[in-house]
């Protein structure tokens, strides 16, 4: 009978250094279609949401953050 040995190597996932993080926002008030398109300017996007709340009273948002990730082998 043959014996197989599997070696396990530790890996880690992290943000790719050439990638950028983006944020998308969407007002979830039932009658509102306000959104912020994907942007790397997170502060501006969040500021826009605050302004939207001040103008409309809508305070709930769906946020999606995205970045490019890479898995690397640890020594």
C-alpha angles and dihedrals in degrees: 000000000000120000122215123202118200118198117207119214122199116238134183131201120218142157111288110246092228093049130085133215118245132193129206123190131194128182108234097200104129096239099039131093097182115141142163112224117230108292138168089216096090094170092054092048092051090045090053090053091052090051090049090053091049091051099042110016090238105140105170123086138172110227126197120190120191136180139164111261132198130197114219132185116244119225 
